[in-house]
Amino acid sequence: MASVDECRQALHDLADRMAQDADRVRDRIDLDRTLVCRVTDLDTAFHGRLTGGRLVDLADGDDPKAKIALHISSDDLLALTRGELDVARALAARRISIKANPLDLMKLRKLL
């Protein structure tokens, strides 16, 4: 099991990678939504905002009003952010869960 600090760092690393690709992604995806990542085995959460192809305002804690919610274990979060875990396969195997409205899910597919 990964630690809370490792999960936090993985999300910040993901945000950095997304920032590098933001100009390319922003033209394809018009998405401005709050996001929460709930790490199930650590009973913790992180929240932020997806906007302009970037993941910004990352902070510790839950956001019950977030428009997009990701439920994932700590080890799967690290694997996902490193590119070692395929999102479609993880969803099919129920290793991760993404809750969002259908239109947002379609837009997220383009990001993943």
N, C-alpha and C positions, 0 to 999 in steps of 0.2 A: 504494500500500500504506500502510495506517495504521500508526502506531507503537504500541509496547507501552503507552506512557503514554496514548495516545488510547483504546486498547481498555480499559485499566484504568478510565479515567474514564467510558467508556460503560457499563461494568458497574455502577459506583457510581451513575451517573445512573438506570439501570434499577432498582437497589435502592431508590433514593429514591422513584421513581414507584410501585413496588410497595408500599412502606410506606404511602403515601398511600391506596391502595386496599385495604389489608390487611383492614380490618374487613368490607368487602363480600365480598371473595374468600374469607376464612377460613371463612365459613358454607357456601360451596359446595364447597370443596376441602379435604379432609383429607389433607394431604401434608406429610410430614416426611422429607426425603431429602437426602443429600449430593449435591453437584453439582460437576462439573468442566467448564470451558469450555476446550477445546484450540484454540488459534489456529494453524491449520495453516501458514500462510505465514510466520509469525514464529517458529515452533518454540518457543512458550511456552504457558503454561496459567495459569488462575486457578481457584480452587476456593472453595466456600462451602456454604451449606445453605439449602434451601427449607423454610420452616416457617411455619405460621400465615399463609400468603399473603404472606410476606416473603422476601427474599433477604438473608441475614445472614452474618456472619463471612467476608466476601470477603477473599481473600488471594492473593498470587502463588504460583505453583507448582502442580504436578499433584497429584492425589489418585487413585492407581490403584485405590483401593477405593470410589470414589464410585459411588453407585447410579444416577446419571444422568450421561451424558457427552454433551456437545455438541461436535461438530467443525465448525469454521467458519473461513473466511478473515477477515482483519482488516477488510477493506472491507465484507464482508457482515455482520460483527458490528456495525459502526457503523450500517449501514443497518437492521439488525434492531432494534437498541435505539432508533433514532429513529422507528421505525414506517414506514420507507420500503420494507421488504422483507417481503412476505407469507410467513409461515412455511410454509403449505401448498404454495405455489408453489415456494418454495426447497427444500423437501423433495423435491417431485416432480422438480425439475430437478437434484437431488443437489448443490445448492450448500451445503447443510448436512446434517449427519447427527446424529440423536439416538438414543442407545442407552440403553434402559431396559427394565424389564419391562413387559409389555403393560398391566397395570393402571395403572402409573405413567404410561404414555403417554396413556392415556385421561384421566387426571386433568390431565395437562399441557395437553391440548387445551383444557380449560376456562380455563386461565390465558392461553393464547395467543389 
